[in-house]
C-alpha cells in the first residue's frame, strides 16, 4: 500500500508588480518549484496562495 507525505507551501501571488518585477518573481517561483520537484514533490493543488504537494513516503520505518 502506498503511503504519502504532504507539504503545504505559501507563495504570494496577488501582488501588484511591474513587468520586470513580475518576470523576476516568476523566475524565483519556477526555481522554487523545480527544487521541490527535484526532491520528489508533486504539486497536486493550488488554492488562494497555498500550494499542496505530495510524494510517496519511504516505507522503511
PDB file of N, CA, C and O in Angstrom:
ATOM      1  N   UNK A   1       0.841  -1.178   0.000  1.00  0.00           N
ATOM      2  CA  UNK A   1       0.000   0.000   0.000  1.00  0.00           C
ATOM      3  C   UNK A   1       0.890   1.247   0.000  1.00  0.00           C
ATOM      4  O   UNK A   1       1.811   1.361   0.809  1.00  0.00           O
ATOM      5  N   UNK A   2       0.613   2.157  -0.893  1.00  0.00           N
ATOM      6  CA  UNK A   2       1.394   3.385  -0.944  1.00  0.00           C
ATOM      7  C   UNK A   2       1.032   4.290   0.221  1.00  0.00           C
ATOM      8  O   UNK A   2      -0.124   4.380   0.633  1.00  0.00           O
ATOM      9  N   UNK A   3       2.048   4.952   0.736  1.00  0.00           N
ATOM     10  CA  UNK A   3       1.844   5.948   1.781  1.00  0.00           C
ATOM     11  C   UNK A   3       2.388   7.268   1.260  1.00  0.00           C
ATOM     12  O   UNK A   3       3.378   7.296   0.529  1.00  0.00           O
ATOM     13  N   UNK A   4       1.741   8.355   1.637  1.00  0.00           N
ATOM     14  CA  UNK A   4       2.105   9.670   1.129  1.00  0.00           C
ATOM     15  C   UNK A   4       2.460  10.606   2.263  1.00  0.00           C
ATOM     16  O   UNK A   4       1.956  10.480   3.379  1.00  0.00           O
ATOM     17  N   UNK A   5       3.330  11.540   1.962  1.00  0.00           N
ATOM     18  CA  UNK A   5       3.558  12.661   2.868  1.00  0.00           C
ATOM     19  C   UNK A   5       3.228  13.919   2.085  1.00  0.00           C
ATOM     20  O   UNK A   5       3.303  13.944   0.856  1.00  0.00           O
ATOM     21  N   UNK A   6       2.866  14.957   2.812  1.00  0.00           N
ATOM     22  CA  UNK A   6       2.366  16.172   2.173  1.00  0.00           C
ATOM     23  C   UNK A   6       3.141  17.394   2.641  1.00  0.00           C
ATOM     24  O   UNK A   6       3.689  17.413   3.743  1.00  0.00           O
ATOM     25  N   UNK A   7       3.179  18.393   1.808  1.00  0.00           N
ATOM     26  CA  UNK A   7       3.825  19.663   2.105  1.00  0.00           C
ATOM     27  C   UNK A   7       2.918  20.769   1.609  1.00  0.00           C
ATOM     28  O   UNK A   7       2.372  20.686   0.508  1.00  0.00           O
ATOM     29  N   UNK A   8       2.754  21.811   2.422  1.00  0.00           N
ATOM     30  CA  UNK A   8       1.972  22.983   2.033  1.00  0.00           C
ATOM     31  C   UNK A   8       2.925  24.165   1.999  1.00  0.00           C
ATOM     32  O   UNK A   8       3.615  24.448   2.978  1.00  0.00           O
ATOM     33  N   UNK A   9       2.956  24.851   0.864  1.00  0.00           N
ATOM     34  CA  UNK A   9       3.833  25.999   0.665  1.00  0.00           C
ATOM     35  C   UNK A   9       2.966  27.208   0.362  1.00  0.00           C
ATOM     36  O   UNK A   9       2.003  27.109  -0.398  1.00  0.00           O
ATOM     37  N   UNK A  10       3.301  28.345   0.950  1.00  0.00           N
ATOM     38  CA  UNK A  10       2.583  29.578   0.635  1.00  0.00           C
ATOM     39  C   UNK A  10       3.476  30.453  -0.232  1.00  0.00           C
ATOM     40  O   UNK A  10       4.655  30.653   0.059  1.00  0.00           O
ATOM     41  N   UNK A  11       2.893  30.960  -1.287  1.00  0.00           N
ATOM     42  CA  UNK A  11       3.591  31.860  -2.196  1.00  0.00           C
ATOM     43  C   UNK A  11       2.608  32.960  -2.557  1.00  0.00           C
ATOM     44  O   UNK A  11       1.541  32.694  -3.110  1.00  0.00           O
ATOM     45  N   UNK A  12       2.971  34.192  -2.244  1.00  0.00           N
ATOM     46  CA  UNK A  12       2.093  35.320  -2.562  1.00  0.00           C
ATOM     47  C   UNK A  12       1.964  35.435  -4.074  1.00  0.00           C
ATOM     48  O   UNK A  12       2.963  35.474  -4.792  1.00  0.00           O
ATOM     49  N   UNK A  13       0.734  35.489  -4.544  1.00  0.00           N
ATOM     50  CA  UNK A  13       0.507  35.529  -5.988  1.00  0.00           C
ATOM     51  C   UNK A  13      -0.349  36.704  -6.426  1.00  0.00           C
ATOM     52  O   UNK A  13      -0.646  36.836  -7.613  1.00  0.00           O
ATOM     53  N   UNK A  14      -0.754  37.564  -5.494  1.00  0.00           N
ATOM     54  CA  UNK A  14      -1.674  38.624  -5.885  1.00  0.00           C
ATOM     55  C   UNK A  14      -1.083  40.027  -5.700  1.00  0.00           C
ATOM     56  O   UNK A  14      -1.831  40.998  -5.587  1.00  0.00           O
ATOM     57  N   UNK A  15       0.225  40.140  -5.668  1.00  0.00           N
ATOM     58  CA  UNK A  15       0.870  41.445  -5.514  1.00  0.00           C
ATOM     59  C   UNK A  15       0.838  42.197  -6.848  1.00  0.00           C
ATOM     60  O   UNK A  15       0.867  41.590  -7.919  1.00  0.00           O
ATOM     61  N   UNK A  16       0.779  43.517  -6.765  1.00  0.00           N
ATOM     62  CA  UNK A  16       0.845  44.345  -7.964  1.00  0.00           C
ATOM     63  C   UNK A  16       2.313  44.583  -8.287  1.00  0.00           C
ATOM     64  O   UNK A  16       3.044  45.159  -7.481  1.00  0.00           O
ATOM     65  N   UNK A  17       2.742  44.145  -9.454  1.00  0.00           N
ATOM     66  CA  UNK A  17       4.150  44.224  -9.834  1.00  0.00           C
ATOM     67  C   UNK A  17       4.308  44.860 -11.205  1.00  0.00           C
ATOM     68  O   UNK A  17       3.399  44.825 -12.035  1.00  0.00           O
ATOM     69  N   UNK A  18       5.483  45.444 -11.424  1.00  0.00           N
ATOM     70  CA  UNK A  18       5.815  45.899 -12.769  1.00  0.00           C
ATOM     71  C   UNK A  18       6.168  44.671 -13.598  1.00  0.00           C
ATOM     72  O   UNK A  18       6.339  43.579 -13.056  1.00  0.00           O
ATOM     73  N   UNK A  19       6.275  44.846 -14.892  1.00  0.00           N
ATOM     74  CA  UNK A  19       6.624  43.711 -15.760  1.00  0.00           C
ATOM     75  C   UNK A  19       7.956  43.102 -15.351  1.00  0.00           C
ATOM     76  O   UNK A  19       8.079  41.879 -15.282  1.00  0.00           O
ATOM     77  N   UNK A  20       8.948  43.932 -15.081  1.00  0.00           N
ATOM     78  CA  UNK A  20      10.271  43.429 -14.690  1.00  0.00           C
ATOM     79  C   UNK A  20      10.196  42.679 -13.358  1.00  0.00           C
ATOM     80  O   UNK A  20      10.803  41.619 -13.209  1.00  0.00           O
ATOM     81  N   UNK A  21       9.456  43.225 -12.393  1.00  0.00           N
ATOM     82  CA  UNK A  21       9.295  42.563 -11.106  1.00  0.00           C
ATOM     83  C   UNK A  21       8.539  41.238 -11.262  1.00  0.00           C
ATOM     84  O   UNK A  21       8.858  40.244 -10.610  1.00  0.00           O
ATOM     85  N   UNK A  22       7.539  41.249 -12.137  1.00  0.00           N
ATOM     86  CA  UNK A  22       6.749  40.039 -12.392  1.00  0.00           C
ATOM     87  C   UNK A  22       7.635  38.946 -12.980  1.00  0.00           C
ATOM     88  O   UNK A  22       7.542  37.786 -12.578  1.00  0.00           O
ATOM     89  N   UNK A  23       8.490  39.312 -13.927  1.00  0.00           N
ATOM     90  CA  UNK A  23       9.397  38.332 -14.540  1.00  0.00           C
ATOM     91  C   UNK A  23      10.361  37.764 -13.504  1.00  0.00           C
ATOM     92  O   UNK A  23      10.635  36.564 -13.507  1.00  0.00           O
ATOM     93  N   UNK A  24      10.880  38.619 -12.614  1.00  0.00           N
ATOM     94  CA  UNK A  24      11.792  38.152 -11.565  1.00  0.00           C
ATOM     95  C   UNK A  24      11.053  37.223 -10.604  1.00  0.00           C
ATOM     96  O   UNK A  24      11.579  36.174 -10.232  1.00  0.00           O
ATOM     97  N   UNK A  25       9.844  37.597 -10.203  1.00  0.00           N
ATOM     98  CA  UNK A  25       9.051  36.759  -9.304  1.00  0.00           C
ATOM     99  C   UNK A  25       8.745  35.411  -9.951  1.00  0.00           C
ATOM    100  O   UNK A  25       8.806  34.373  -9.291  1.00  0.00           O
ATOM    101  N   UNK A  26       8.416  35.428 -11.240  1.00  0.00           N
ATOM    102  CA  UNK A  26       8.122  34.182 -11.954  1.00  0.00           C
ATOM    103  C   UNK A  26       9.353  33.277 -11.991  1.00  0.00           C
ATOM    104  O   UNK A  26       9.239  32.064 -11.819  1.00  0.00           O
ATOM    105  N   UNK A  27      10.530  33.866 -12.214  1.00  0.00           N
ATOM    106  CA  UNK A  27      11.766  33.079 -12.246  1.00  0.00           C
ATOM    107  C   UNK A  27      12.051  32.467 -10.871  1.00  0.00           C
ATOM    108  O   UNK A  27      12.429  31.299 -10.775  1.00  0.00           O
ATOM    109  N   UNK A  28      11.869  33.262  -9.803  1.00  0.00           N
ATOM    110  CA  UNK A  28      12.089  32.748  -8.454  1.00  0.00           C
ATOM    111  C   UNK A  28      11.082  31.638  -8.120  1.00  0.00           C
ATOM    112  O   UNK A  28      11.434  30.639  -7.494  1.00  0.00           O
ATOM    113  N   UNK A  29       9.847  31.824  -8.540  1.00  0.00           N
ATOM    114  CA  UNK A  29       8.810  30.831  -8.320  1.00  0.00           C
ATOM    115  C   UNK A  29       9.152  29.534  -9.053  1.00  0.00           C
ATOM    116  O   UNK A  29       9.013  28.444  -8.498  1.00  0.00           O
ATOM    117  N   UNK A  30       9.599  29.659 -10.295  1.00  0.00           N
ATOM    118  CA  UNK A  30       9.983  28.496 -11.085  1.00  0.00           C
ATOM    119  C   UNK A  30      11.138  27.751 -10.424  1.00  0.00           C
ATOM    120  O   UNK A  30      11.126  26.522 -10.358  1.00  0.00           O
ATOM    121  N   UNK A  31      12.132  28.485  -9.935  1.00  0.00           N
ATOM    122  CA  UNK A  31      13.273  27.857  -9.266  1.00  0.00           C
ATOM    123  C   UNK A  31      12.819  27.103  -8.011  1.00  0.00           C
ATOM    124  O   UNK A  31      13.287  25.997  -7.740  1.00  0.00           O
ATOM    125  N   UNK A  32      11.915  27.704  -7.261  1.00  0.00           N
ATOM    126  CA  UNK A  32      11.404  27.055  -6.054  1.00  0.00           C
ATOM    127  C   UNK A  32      10.628  25.787  -6.388  1.00  0.00           C
ATOM    128  O   UNK A  32      10.786  24.767  -5.716  1.00  0.00           O
ATOM    129  N   UNK A  33       9.791  25.843  -7.420  1.00  0.00           N
ATOM    130  CA  UNK A  33       9.036  24.653  -7.832  1.00  0.00           C
ATOM    131  C   UNK A  33       9.965  23.559  -8.355  1.00  0.00           C
ATOM    132  O   UNK A  33       9.752  22.380  -8.070  1.00  0.00           O
ATOM    133  N   UNK A  34      10.989  23.936  -9.115  1.00  0.00           N
ATOM    134  CA  UNK A  34      11.943  22.947  -9.629  1.00  0.00           C
ATOM    135  C   UNK A  34      12.713  22.282  -8.490  1.00  0.00           C
ATOM    136  O   UNK A  34      12.994  21.085  -8.552  1.00  0.00           O
ATOM    137  N   UNK A  35      13.056  23.050  -7.448  1.00  0.00           N
ATOM    138  CA  UNK A  35      13.749  22.477  -6.290  1.00  0.00           C
ATOM    139  C   UNK A  35      12.856  21.454  -5.590  1.00  0.00           C
ATOM    140  O   UNK A  35      13.316  20.377  -5.210  1.00  0.00           O
ATOM    141  N   UNK A  36      11.584  21.794  -5.421  1.00  0.00           N
ATOM    142  CA  UNK A  36      10.657  20.849  -4.804  1.00  0.00           C
ATOM    143  C   UNK A  36      10.497  19.598  -5.669  1.00  0.00           C
ATOM    144  O   UNK A  36      10.467  18.483  -5.149  1.00  0.00           O
ATOM    145  N   UNK A  37      10.397  19.779  -6.977  1.00  0.00           N
ATOM    146  CA  UNK A  37      10.294  18.639  -7.888  1.00  0.00           C
ATOM    147  C   UNK A  37      11.514  17.740  -7.814  1.00  0.00           C
ATOM    148  O   UNK A  37      11.393  16.516  -7.874  1.00  0.00           O
ATOM    149  N   UNK A  38      12.700  18.344  -7.683  1.00  0.00           N
ATOM    150  CA  UNK A  38      13.936  17.566  -7.576  1.00  0.00           C
ATOM    151  C   UNK A  38      13.965  16.735  -6.294  1.00  0.00           C
ATOM    152  O   UNK A  38      14.641  15.709  -6.226  1.00  0.00           O
ATOM    153  N   UNK A  39      13.220  17.191  -5.274  1.00  0.00           N
ATOM    154  CA  UNK A  39      13.125  16.448  -4.015  1.00  0.00           C
ATOM    155  C   UNK A  39      12.013  15.405  -4.068  1.00  0.00           C
ATOM    156  O   UNK A  39      11.765  14.714  -3.081  1.00  0.00           O
ATOM    157  N   UNK A  40      11.348  15.287  -5.205  1.00  0.00           N
ATOM    158  CA  UNK A  40      10.305  14.278  -5.366  1.00  0.00           C
ATOM    159  C   UNK A  40       8.900  14.764  -5.083  1.00  0.00           C
ATOM    160  O   UNK A  40       7.959  13.971  -5.124  1.00  0.00           O
ATOM    161  N   UNK A  41       8.727  16.070  -4.792  1.00  0.00           N
ATOM    162  CA  UNK A  41       7.396  16.602  -4.508  1.00  0.00           C
ATOM    163  C   UNK A  41       6.641  16.849  -5.807  1.00  0.00           C
ATOM    164  O   UNK A  41       7.203  17.366  -6.772  1.00  0.00           O
ATOM    165  N   UNK A  42       5.387  16.483  -5.825  1.00  0.00           N
ATOM    166  CA  UNK A  42       4.495  16.698  -6.967  1.00  0.00           C
ATOM    167  C   UNK A  42       3.365  17.622  -6.527  1.00  0.00           C
ATOM    168  O   UNK A  42       2.673  17.337  -5.550  1.00  0.00           O
ATOM    169  N   UNK A  43       3.176  18.734  -7.248  1.00  0.00           N
ATOM    170  CA  UNK A  43       2.100  19.645  -6.897  1.00  0.00           C
ATOM    171  C   UNK A  43       0.770  19.012  -7.275  1.00  0.00           C
ATOM    172  O   UNK A  43       0.591  18.539  -8.397  1.00  0.00           O
ATOM    173  N   UNK A  44      -0.163  19.010  -6.325  1.00  0.00           N
ATOM    174  CA  UNK A  44      -1.455  18.382  -6.578  1.00  0.00           C
ATOM    175  C   UNK A  44      -2.603  19.386  -6.582  1.00  0.00           C
ATOM    176  O   UNK A  44      -3.672  19.104  -7.122  1.00  0.00           O
ATOM    177  N   UNK A  45      -2.383  20.572  -5.974  1.00  0.00           N
ATOM    178  CA  UNK A  45      -3.463  21.562  -5.956  1.00  0.00           C
ATOM    179  C   UNK A  45      -2.910  22.914  -5.553  1.00  0.00           C
ATOM    180  O   UNK A  45      -1.889  23.013  -4.873  1.00  0.00           O
ATOM    181  N   UNK A  46      -3.610  23.956  -5.988  1.00  0.00           N
ATOM    182  CA  UNK A  46      -3.303  25.321  -5.598  1.00  0.00           C
ATOM    183  C   UNK A  46      -4.611  25.991  -5.201  1.00  0.00           C
ATOM    184  O   UNK A  46      -5.622  25.840  -5.887  1.00  0.00           O
ATOM    185  N   UNK A  47      -4.593  26.735  -4.091  1.00  0.00           N
ATOM    186  CA  UNK A  47      -5.793  27.452  -3.658  1.00  0.00           C
ATOM    187  C   UNK A  47      -5.380  28.659  -2.824  1.00  0.00           C
ATOM    188  O   UNK A  47      -4.731  28.509  -1.789  1.00  0.00           O
ATOM    189  N   UNK A  48      -5.753  29.852  -3.271  1.00  0.00           N
ATOM    190  CA  UNK A  48      -5.547  31.086  -2.509  1.00  0.00           C
ATOM    191  C   UNK A  48      -4.119  31.265  -1.998  1.00  0.00           C
ATOM    192  O   UNK A  48      -3.923  31.588  -0.827  1.00  0.00           O
ATOM    193  N   UNK A  49      -3.137  31.064  -2.842  1.00  0.00           N
ATOM    194  CA  UNK A  49      -1.746  31.257  -2.437  1.00  0.00           C
ATOM    195  C   UNK A  49      -1.126  30.073  -1.717  1.00  0.00           C
ATOM    196  O   UNK A  49       0.054  30.106  -1.369  1.00  0.00           O
ATOM    197  N   UNK A  50      -1.916  29.021  -1.488  1.00  0.00           N
ATOM    198  CA  UNK A  50      -1.393  27.788  -0.896  1.00  0.00           C
ATOM    199  C   UNK A  50      -1.159  26.788  -2.021  1.00  0.00           C
ATOM    200  O   UNK A  50      -2.005  26.607  -2.896  1.00  0.00           O
ATOM    201  N   UNK A  51      -0.006  26.147  -1.985  1.00  0.00           N
ATOM    202  CA  UNK A  51       0.336  25.129  -2.968  1.00  0.00           C
ATOM    203  C   UNK A  51       0.531  23.818  -2.213  1.00  0.00           C
ATOM    204  O   UNK A  51       1.323  23.750  -1.273  1.00  0.00           O
ATOM    205  N   UNK A  52      -0.190  22.785  -2.623  1.00  0.00           N
ATOM    206  CA  UNK A  52      -0.180  21.496  -1.943  1.00  0.00           C
ATOM    207  C   UNK A  52       0.617  20.496  -2.771  1.00  0.00           C
ATOM    208  O   UNK A  52       0.387  20.332  -3.969  1.00  0.00           O
ATOM    209  N   UNK A  53       1.556  19.833  -2.108  1.00  0.00           N
ATOM    210  CA  UNK A  53       2.432  18.863  -2.759  1.00  0.00           C
ATOM    211  C   UNK A  53       2.324  17.532  -2.038  1.00  0.00           C
ATOM    212  O   UNK A  53       1.979  17.476  -0.857  1.00  0.00           O
ATOM    213  N   UNK A  54       2.625  16.459  -2.763  1.00  0.00           N
ATOM    214  CA  UNK A  54       2.706  15.144  -2.135  1.00  0.00           C
ATOM    215  C   UNK A  54       3.864  14.388  -2.759  1.00  0.00           C
ATOM    216  O   UNK A  54       4.276  14.661  -3.886  1.00  0.00           O
ATOM    217  N   UNK A  55       4.379  13.431  -1.998  1.00  0.00           N
ATOM    218  CA  UNK A  55       5.359  12.492  -2.527  1.00  0.00           C
ATOM    219  C   UNK A  55       5.195  11.188  -1.774  1.00  0.00           C
ATOM    220  O   UNK A  55       4.722  11.154  -0.638  1.00  0.00           O
ATOM    221  N   UNK A  56       5.595  10.124  -2.433  1.00  0.00           N
ATOM    222  CA  UNK A  56       5.464   8.814  -1.800  1.00  0.00           C
ATOM    223  C   UNK A  56       6.413   8.730  -0.615  1.00  0.00           C
ATOM    224  O   UNK A  56       7.585   9.099  -0.701  1.00  0.00           O
ATOM    225  N   UNK A  57       5.882   8.242   0.477  1.00  0.00           N
ATOM    226  CA  UNK A  57       6.646   8.137   1.708  1.00  0.00           C
ATOM    227  C   UNK A  57       7.518   6.889   1.661  1.00  0.00           C
ATOM    228  O   UNK A  57       7.105   5.838   1.171  1.00  0.00           O
ATOM    229  N   UNK A  58       8.724   7.027   2.177  1.00  0.00           N
ATOM    230  CA  UNK A  58       9.623   5.876   2.271  1.00  0.00           C
ATOM    231  C   UNK A  58       9.008   4.856   3.213  1.00  0.00           C
ATOM    232  O   UNK A  58       8.656   5.192   4.344  1.00  0.00           O
ATOM    233  N   UNK A  59       8.871   3.614   2.764  1.00  0.00           N
ATOM    234  CA  UNK A  59       8.189   2.603   3.561  1.00  0.00           C
ATOM    235  C   UNK A  59       9.040   1.995   4.667  1.00  0.00           C
ATOM    236  O   UNK A  59       8.540   1.169   5.432  1.00  0.00           O
ATOM    237  N   UNK A  60      10.315   2.379   4.775  1.00  0.00           N
ATOM    238  CA  UNK A  60      11.132   1.850   5.865  1.00  0.00           C
ATOM    239  C   UNK A  60      10.794   2.607   7.152  1.00  0.00           C
ATOM    240  O   UNK A  60      10.804   3.838   7.175  1.00  0.00           O
ATOM    241  N   UNK A  61      10.504   1.887   8.189  1.00  0.00           N
ATOM    242  CA  UNK A  61      10.084   2.504   9.457  1.00  0.00           C
ATOM    243  C   UNK A  61      11.218   2.535  10.428  1.00  0.00           C
ATOM    244  O   UNK A  61      11.057   3.016  11.550  1.00  0.00           O
TER     245      UNK A  61
END
